[in-house]
Amino acid sequence: MTSIETDGYLQFEPPGGSGPAPCIVLCPGRTGDIRGLAWLAEPLAERGFRVCGITYAPEARYLVDDLDRVADAATWLTRRDLVANDWVGVAGHSRGGAAALLTAARDRRFRAVAALSPLTDNVRYMNALRDYAPSRYALLLEGRRAAPAEDPAYYRAISAIEHVDALTMPILLVHGDMDLVNPHDHSLWLHDALIRAGHRHARLEVIPRAGHYFEHQYSGYSHDRVAALVADWLAEQVRD
């Protein structure tokens, strides 16, 4: 599978050339390493999606600028007539999963969201870290610039669980149940909140004994399984 870098976006083209296709904006984790998500991008392209991988500018504050970067990618695809039938979805891992959810909550162009290992409740997360992992709490506080009690509006803005009413498009949450970075509770909490709100197109997939990167302690990675799951689900959304 060939990738092409254009205007700062890493594109994975579907078979058959460069004409219009359903598109996925793909959002990487904290480091912005989009090539590290080739295990997901390449299977999506093989299923007929044009995948547009983004990276991040140096952030002024955690997640604040990421949403514009995701939305800009959708605009870039549309202006170049690369999108078939106005179908644009968004997928991401970790930081990218949170950015995908938050962008879709405010930008109705995104028809479906696949969020892998996302953090969905920053208040609960930071308050827990403060008590049991103070050194990591201090590290993450640098990027957030304030504790939850000091800037509640910011924490509401960056927590997908606060935007359930706006997350009306089909949503797939995929999380390993041994994720020690973003515990899989975050996907459980968001899925439960979506179901309580009457969301009929929310799906949760928990990968047994998988970590944050879908690694297994003694047996490699679940990348093939997760990529197939995401590709099948997104293809179903395009058909629907």
C-alpha positions, 0 to 999 in steps of 0.5 A: 500500500502506497502512502502519499504526503501532500500539504502535510497530510499523509494519504493512503489511497484506495485501489483504483486511483485518486478519484472520489471515495468515502474518506476517513480523517485519521488522528494519531496519539499523543506524539502525532506519529501517523505512520505508526497507525499504518496498521489501521490506515492500510486495511481501511484503504484496501476496503475502499476508503481514502485515509487522510492522516493528520499530525499536530502542531505544537499544542498550546493546551491539550486538545484545544487545537486538535479539533481544528486540525481534524476539521481542516482535513475534512475541508481539504478533502472536500475542496479537492473533490476527493470525497464521494457522496459527502461521506467523511468519517473520523477515526483516531487512537488515544489522543486522536480518539478523543479529538475524533469524538470531540470534533464530530460533536461540533462538526456535522460533516462527520458521518461516523466515528471510530475511537480507539483507546480514548480518554472520555472523562478528563475530570475523573481521570485527573482526580484519580491520578492526583491520588494514586499517580502524583508524578504522572498527574503533574506531567499531564497537568503541564499540558492542561494548565489547570486542575479540574476544579480550577478550570471546569469549563475547559475540562467540560470542553475536552471530555467527550462524555460531556457532549453526549447529546451532540454525538448522534452519529454512529460511534464505535468504541474499541478498547483493551481491557488491560489499558494502563494508560487510558483505562477501558472504563472511559469507553464503558462510561461513554457507551453507557451514557450514549445508550442512556441518552437513547443513542441507537448506533453506539457500539462498544468492543472490548479486546480481552487482555489487550493494552493501550496499543492493543498489545498482549503481554506474551503474544504480540498485538491485536492490530489485525483484529482491531483493523478488521473490526473498524474497517467492517464497521465503517464499511457498514456505515457507508452502505447504510 
